[in-house]
Amino acid sequence: MDDTRCRDFFSHPAGTLQRRYEALRAVFIDHRPQRQVAEQFGYTYDSLRQLVHEFRSRCRRDAPPPFFSPSPAGDPTARPNPSPPPNP
């Protein structure tokens, strides 16, 4: 089975937030060199270093940045939350 398109979804993300997520994941989880990650995901080396710095700072404050849209309006694939039951 050819999974090239599936792999490309992760290795060449189109959306800004997904691209940031995948780049930071490559640095922190895969332990890849920042220069290599910057080149793969279309960042300058200095831009990626700044993203890494900001991510570390936010994690230390227990406030990592969101990588996905917090509202269904920002994500056309999100399913609406079911309505809560009425109060008796």
N, C-alpha and C positions, 0 to 999 in steps of 0.2 A: 504494500500500500504506500502510495506516495504522500507523505505528510509535509511536503515542502511549504505549502501555503500556511499550514498550521504553525510550523517553525518560524516562518517569516512574520507571522502576527506578533510573536514575542521578540524576535531579534531585530525587527524593523518596524517598531510601532509608529502609527500615523498620528495619534492624538498627543497633545502636549503632556497631559498628566500621565498617560501610560508610558510615554518616552522617559519622563523623569523617574517614574517608578522602576522601570526596567534598568535604567542606568544606575540608579542607587542600589538596586538589588545586585547588579553585576559587581559593584564595588564591595558591598558589605557581605553578601552571601557567597558569591563565587570567588571573591578575593582577587578580582582581575585588576591589572594595573590601570590607574586612572587615565593615562594617556590613550591606552587602547580602547577603553570604554568611551571616552570623549569622541574619539574618531568614529566608532561604530554608530553612536547615537546622534551624531551631528552637533556636538558641543565643542567649543574651544576648551582646551585644557584648563584655562583659568576659570571659565564658566562652570565646568564640572566641579572643580575644587571648591568654588563658592557654594554650589548646591550641596556638596558633601558637608561642608562646614555648617551651613544652615540646618541641614537635617540632623547632624549631631547635636547642635545647640537645642533644637526643638525637642529631640528625644530626651535630653538631660532634664528638660523642664516638663517632661511627660506630656508634650503637646506635638506629636509628630504631625506633619501636614497631611491633609486629606489628598488621596490620589484618585478618588472617584467622586463623582458629583453627589453632593449631599441631598439633592432633591430630585424627584422623578422628572421635573420639568427640564432639568439639565441632562437627563439621560433618557433618550427615547426607548431604551430597552428595559427600563425599570418598570416593575409591576407596582401598581398602587397598593398602599397598605389597606387592609380591610378596616372598615369602620368599627370603632369600639361599640360594644353593646350599650343600649340606652340605660341610663340610671333609673332604677325603679322608684 
